[in-house]
Amino acid sequence: MDLQDQLKKMFPDHQPEVEESTPDTSDDNLWIQEDPIICKYEKRKGKPITILEGYTGADEDFKKLAKELKTRLSVGGSFKNDTIIIQGDYRNQIMTILKEKGFKVKRVGG
């Protein structure tokens, strides 16, 4: 006998409250563009970085996308001058994540 059954026996007239679900505020509502996002690889000060640029939507959406990429890849990075800079060479993983979201991605630099 679990806890719910015990509570029903103790309080037969009680009706449990139905929890209202909060609206989902996920990043699925990002603006999808026609032009591809450019995914580049560079080395700065001897360390590899991945650069994403070419997003023509709002800066807030691009910042959300940067934050999601950083958390999903568990890496550091930044958003500066309409570009996302991710520490490390994660081009393949980033391209698959963006394609799952519906973006067109173009690989530049190898």
Contact map, one row per residue, 1 for C-alpha under 8 A:
11101100000000000000000000000000000000000000000000000000000000000000000000000000000000000000000000000000000000
11111100000000000000000000000000000000000000000000000000000000000000000000000000000000000000000000000000000000
11111110000000000000000000000000000000000000000000000000000000000000000000000000000000000000000000000000000000
01111111000000000000000000000000000000000000000000000000000000000000000000000000000000000000000000000000000000
11111111100000000000000000000000000000000000000000000000000000000000000000000000000000000000000000000000000000
11111111110000000000000000000000000000000000000000000000000000000000000000000000000000000000000000000000000000
00111111111100000000000000000000000000000000000000000000000000000000000000000000000000000000000000000000000000
00011111111101000000000000000000000000000000000000000000000000000000000000000000000000000000000000000000000000
00001111111100000000000000000000000000000000000000000000000000000000000000000000000000000000000000000000000000
00000111111100000000000000000000000000000000000000000000000000000000000000000000000000000000000000000000000000
00000011111111000000000000000000000000000000000000000000000000000000000000000000000000000000000000000000000000
00000011111111000000000000000000000000000000000000000000000000000000000000000000000000000000000000000000000000
00000000001111100000000000000000000000000000000000000000000000000000000000000000000000000000000000000000000000
00000001001111110000000000000000000000000000000000000000000000000000000000000000000000000000000000000000000000
00000000000011111000000000000000000000000000000000000000000000000000000000000000000000000000000000000000000000
00000000000001111100000000000000000000000000000000000000000000000000000000000000000000000000000000000000000000
00000000000000111110000000000000000000000000000000000000000000000000000000000000000000000000000000000000000000
00000000000000011111000000000000000000000000000000000000000000000000000000000000000000000000000000000000000000
00000000000000001111100000000000000000000000000000000000000000000000000000000000000000000000000000000000000000
00000000000000000111110000000000000000000000000000000000000000000000000000000000000000000000000000000000000000
00000000000000000011111000000000000000000000000000000000000000000000000000000000000000000000000000000000000000
00000000000000000001111100000000000000000000000000000000000000000000000000000000000000000000000000000000000000
00000000000000000000111110000000000000000000000000000000000000000000000000000000000000000000000000000000000000
00000000000000000000011111000000000000000000000000000000000000000000000000000000000000000000000000000000000000
00000000000000000000001111100000000000000000000000000000000000000000000000000000000000000000000000000000000000
00000000000000000000000111111000000000000000000000000000000000000000000000000000000000000000000000000000000000
00000000000000000000000011111100000000000000000000000000000000011000000000000000000000000000000000000000000000
00000000000000000000000001111100000000000000000000000000000000000000000000000000000000000000000000001000000000
00000000000000000000000001111110000000000000000000000000000000000000000000000000000000000000000000000000000000
00000000000000000000000000111111000000000000000000000000000010000000000000000000000000000000000000000000000000
00000000000000000000000000001111100000000000000000000000100010000000000000000000000000000000000000000000000000
00000000000000000000000000000111110000000000000000000000100000000000000000000000000000000000000000000110000000
00000000000000000000000000000011111100000000000000000011100000000000000000000000000000000000000000000011000000
00000000000000000000000000000001111100000000000000000000000000000000000000000000000000000000000000000001000000
00000000000000000000000000000000111110000000000000000100000000000000000000000000000000000000000000000001000000
00000000000000000000000000000000111111000000000000000110000000000000000000000000000000000000000000000011110000
00000000000000000000000000000000001111100000000000011110000000000000000000000000000000000000000000000011110000
00000000000000000000000000000000000111110000000000111100000000000000000000000000000000000000000000000000111100
00000000000000000000000000000000000011111000000001111000000000000000000000000000000000000010001000000000111100
00000000000000000000000000000000000001111100000001110000000000000000000000000000000000000010000000000000001110
00000000000000000000000000000000000000111110000111100000000000000000000000000000000000001010000000000000000111
00000000000000000000000000000000000000011111000111100000000000000000000000000000000000000000000000000000000000
00000000000000000000000000000000000000001111111110000000000000000000000000000000000000000000000000000000000000
00000000000000000000000000000000000000000111111110000000000000000000000000000000000000000000000000000000000000
00000000000000000000000000000000000000000011111000000000000000000000000000000000000000000000000000000000000000
00000000000000000000000000000000000000000011111100000000000000000000000000000000000000000000000000000000000000
00000000000000000000000000000000000000000011111110000000000000000000000000000000000000010000000000000000000000
00000000000000000000000000000000000000001111011111000000000000000000000000000000000000111000000000000000000000
00000000000000000000000000000000000000001111001111100000000000000000000000000000000011111000000000000000000000
00000000000000000000000000000000000000111100000111110000000000000000000000000000000011111110000000000000000000
00000000000000000000000000000000000001111100000011111000000000000000000000000000001111000000000000000000000000
00000000000000000000000000000000000011110000000001111100000000000000000000000000001110000000000000000000000000
00000000000000000000000000000000000011100000000000111110000000000000000000000000011100000000000000000000000000
00000000000000000000000000000000001111000000000000011111000000000000000000000000011000000000000000000000000000
00000000000000000000000000000000100110000000000000001111100001000000000000000000010000000000000000000000000000
00000000000000000000000000000000100000000000000000000111110000000000000000000000000000000000000000000000000000
00000000000000000000000000000011100000000000000000000011111011000000000000000000000000000000000000000000000000
00000000000000000000000000000000000000000000000000000001111111000000000000000000000000000000000000000000000000
00000000000000000000000000000000000000000000000000000000111111100000000000000000010000000000000000000000000000
00000000000000000000000000000000000000000000000000000000011111110000000000000000000000000000000000000000000000
00000000000000000000000000000110000000000000000000000000111111111000000000000000000000000000000000000000000000
00000000000000000000000000000000000000000000000000000010111111111100000000000000010000000000000000000000000000
00000000000000000000000000000000000000000000000000000000001111111110000000000010000000000000000000000000000000
00000000000000000000000000100000000000000000000000000000000111111111000000000000000000000000000000000000000000
00000000000000000000000000100000000000000000000000000000000011111111100000000000000000000000000000000000000000
00000000000000000000000000000000000000000000000000000000000001111111110000000110000100000000000000000000000000
00000000000000000000000000000000000000000000000000000000000000111111111000000000000000000000000000000000000000
00000000000000000000000000000000000000000000000000000000000000011111111100000000000000000000000000000000000000
00000000000000000000000000000000000000000000000000000000000000001111111110000000000000000000010010000000000000
00000000000000000000000000000000000000000000000000000000000000000111111111111000000001000000000000000000000000
00000000000000000000000000000000000000000000000000000000000000000011111111100000000000000000000000000000000000
00000000000000000000000000000000000000000000000000000000000000000001111111000000000000000000000000000000000000
00000000000000000000000000000000000000000000000000000000000000000000111111100000000000000000000000000000000000
00000000000000000000000000000000000000000000000000000000000000000000011111110000000000000000000000000000000000
00000000000000000000000000000000000000000000000000000000000000000000011011111000000001110000000000000000000000
00000000000000000000000000000000000000000000000000000000000000000000010001111100000001100000000000000000000000
00000000000000000000000000000000000000000000000000000000000000000000010000111110000111100000000000000000000000
00000000000000000000000000000000000000000000000000000000000000000100000000011111000111000000000000000000000000
00000000000000000000000000000000000000000000000000000000000000100100000000001111111110000000000000000000000000
00000000000000000000000000000000000000000000000000000000000000000000000000000111111110000000000000000000000000
00000000000000000000000000000000000000000000000000000000000000000000000000000011111000000000000000000000000000
00000000000000000000000000000000000000000000000000001110001001000000000000000011111100000000000000000000000000
00000000000000000000000000000000000000000000000000111100000000000000000000000011111110000000000000000000000000
00000000000000000000000000000000000000000000000000111000000000000100000000001111011111000000000000000000000000
00000000000000000000000000000000000000000000000011110000000000000000000000001111001111100000000000000000000000
00000000000000000000000000000000000000000000000011100000000000000000010000111100000111111100000000000000000000
00000000000000000000000000000000000000000000000111000000000000000000000000111000000011111000000000000000000000
00000000000000000000000000000000000000000000001111000000000000000000000000100000000001111100000000000000000000
00000000000000000000000000000000000000001000000111000000000000000000000000000000000001111110000000000000000000
00000000000000000000000000000000000000000000000001000000000000000000000000000000000001011111110000000000000000
00000000000000000000000000000000000000111000000001000000000000000000000000000000000000001111111000000000001000
00000000000000000000000000000000000000000000000000000000000000000000000000000000000000000111111100000000000000
00000000000000000000000000000000000000000000000000000000000000000000000000000000000000000111111110000000000000
00000000000000000000000000000000000000000000000000000000000000000000100000000000000000000111111111000000000000
00000000000000000000000000000000000000100000000000000000000000000000000000000000000000000011111111100000100000
00000000000000000000000000000000000000000000000000000000000000000000000000000000000000000001111111110000000000
00000000000000000000000000000000000000000000000000000000000000000000100000000000000000000000111111111000000000
00000000000000000000000000000000000000000000000000000000000000000000000000000000000000000000011111111111100000
00000000000000000000000000000000000000000000000000000000000000000000000000000000000000000000001111111111100000
00000000000000000000000000000000000000000000000000000000000000000000000000000000000000000000000111111110000000
00000000000000000000000000010000000000000000000000000000000000000000000000000000000000000000000011111110000000
00000000000000000000000000000001000000000000000000000000000000000000000000000000000000000000000001111111000000
00000000000000000000000000000001100110000000000000000000000000000000000000000000000000000000000001111111100000
00000000000000000000000000000000111110000000000000000000000000000000000000000000000000000000000001100111110000
00000000000000000000000000000000000111100000000000000000000000000000000000000000000000000000001001100011111000
00000000000000000000000000000000000111100000000000000000000000000000000000000000000000000000000000000001111100
00000000000000000000000000000000000001110000000000000000000000000000000000000000000000000010000000000000111111
00000000000000000000000000000000000001111000000000000000000000000000000000000000000000000000000000000000011111
00000000000000000000000000000000000000011000000000000000000000000000000000000000000000000000000000000000001111
00000000000000000000000000000000000000001000000000000000000000000000000000000000000000000000000000000000001111
